[in-house]
């Protein structure tokens, strides 16, 4: 017998009600039950960070959170960053700084950076600080330099009065 | 050769930093990867894999698994009829090793698939796989080149004596003994590189479904080589190639892992055919790290003779590659030893050469061509030899390199290895790198760090890389399936938009952008009006996918040639409308214009509309389709670079930190500097990590000891530093655009540069490392004088 639970949550502002098996990860629930396939799974053991989403504003590895734990929560995924088809400043900066190649890890880095930018507006945003942040996730294509530059540029642009 | 700031586009769209067409959908979370696809009634696959490195399979009991909730099917080698993938090299020295799709009576590595379980839910498929009982009869395993080569070692394949799958004496100059006897100096050393995982962030994945209407098995596969997957599935399951369509949607990195065909892909295809239901398999990271393909585990026993001025006189190499349990399809296990033995001399003039290359079977996952394929190792060997010779002869190591580098006036240079090197900037890139290193103050910084009690070192690596191998070169390997050419189809629709189809298969390299730049220049349109369609076997009669730094040269070259044919058609039609000669028509800015007469012009969309909708108004030879097909099959072209690295070693912990990195690279004409810089930086990161971090580990029984990303250390941003890049441009005479391939160079040069930097940091000790990765405990032991 599957151990099913009825839950409700909001994803990118959209309300969802569903029944989900207790062992189903938040990542699988988002991807396969709700269709938010922008969240990617790179390791399923919490190291690579490709599945990073915001759970009530905090970045989490969606592979290490059960779907039922998101009951009543507000989840943000990569699909919620843009205003319609208009890329956010962070998304645009990723393109401008060649911060992505294959694009598989990109949603995780975007959500990681989105949380950082919301929380740390008073920082200097030195390369060292951003490099430490970016070290949370894995990218196999870019060598990270473009990702660091994109987040730094966005952080500084947002600080301008 | 011109040193350029590559952002200055001087020749239309080629050379311009055009923003990548691929970015938008990825940034919006609208990429379409294989794991994102779903189907009504989708079934999920899980594999039962061997827990033993070597065992006989006594019996399989799937009764409990078949009765588990949600299970729709269970397959074994027997129930599938013992299909296999057979990679073939047509050489007497090659021992074929058919790779069963599911292992039958014998398993040869931990993780080898034995049973395929299909269920209505991925979790339940894994549950059921755990219920399968297999009666294993373990056998002694060999887990290293040394163990596999020892007298009396257990054989993986009965017909492979000494577990040698390939043993080729590629070159054998009989003057070698006398040259070595008379040489001023001789350097001997053993060099080793550890087994690594390609580690694309998206593992392997496939979704197979039968389509009654098209009478085809349609497979979405995360692959670099859709046509080779089609051929592999067709050969293994005895199907016509037409009856299979392989589509590579967005692919989350490959690095060589996905340029071979996985047995899991074939197994899932077989299950979908039997069940007539869509079946999806998503590899998990443990499977990826233990049971997919590895690369790069090699040993070089090398002897080199030098004269008193540092010139190399002779080179003798014994090369052993740990190929794992089977030859990968279609390249075979010969890809590493053949590449190494053929290309070892590299950028240096070696007058006499002997090289023997072997592939040795071990009870480990099979090897696939990993980014760079043997070039990271051969560059490491040659660059370490230059340093060692300089030390023995008390010469400047860069002067020793200069004494041996092929120089500008010697191109095209045919080496002792029978390879002809087209024009490059070998000497110039070294001179520029050395100048930049000094201009940027690295030596002074090294001195300051050393005074402050740190250990700091600077290392260089010079190399070239043969890219874009076509069949003229690939045929020398004698593969049953000989790759190299590619074909493009270019069409213009009635609105003047252009569709390019190719058999290459980009997966992060920006081909949708760079191919559009190449075609846009030839047709006088904007790159946004050129759409690349790729990664679908139904779009190209045959193609060889994306690997070996081939796509922009071979696929882009074919696209350029096909576009030229369309351009010729457009010019003739414009000439007929403007009452001019076709020779006087130029295509630019969306217009066909008469040269020197600004008023005489017609829009390219208007020409396209005429061809498609007003054919009757055109002369007979100008009517109908705007469509052209062309193939390109070059011999290959050498790009080159010089890398410089600076490392800092913590004297307490032995930890090695990459501190500064510089690349002077020459890939001929740069199509898009953004893409080139991205490839270089990503490549350097992988190469530096191979030197300092990455190592797939096994115990002596062949049990994997690096099955998670806690144990297999991929580089994060914290382990990397900024990579500065300087471009030189020596256009290739062997490519349509003057471009040379550049997808692997970063990975090729970095291990040698980093290892030389580590050894420079240890220069006051007696320790020299000749293997990768060099790990902190080894440095620590060396600094503490421990053995």
Interface residues (C-beta under 8 A of the other chain):
Chain A: X21 X23 X24 X28 X31 X32 X36 X37 X38 X39 X40 X41 X42 X43 X44 X45 X47 X48 X50 X77 X78 X79 X81 X82 X85 X87 X91 X94 X95 X96 X98 X100 X101 X102 X103 X104 X105 X106 X107 X110 X127 X131 X132 X134 X135 X136 X137 X138 X139 X140 X141 X142 X143 X144 X145 X146 X147 X148
Chain B: X19 X20 X22 X23 X24 X25 X26 X27 X28 X29 X30 X31 X33 X35 X36 X38 X122 X123 X199 X200 X201 X202 X203 X250 X251 X252 X253 X255 X282 X284 X285 X507 X508 X509 X510 X674 X675 X677 X678 X681 X682 X683 X684 X685 X686 X708 X709 X710 X714 X716 X717 X718 X720 X722 X723
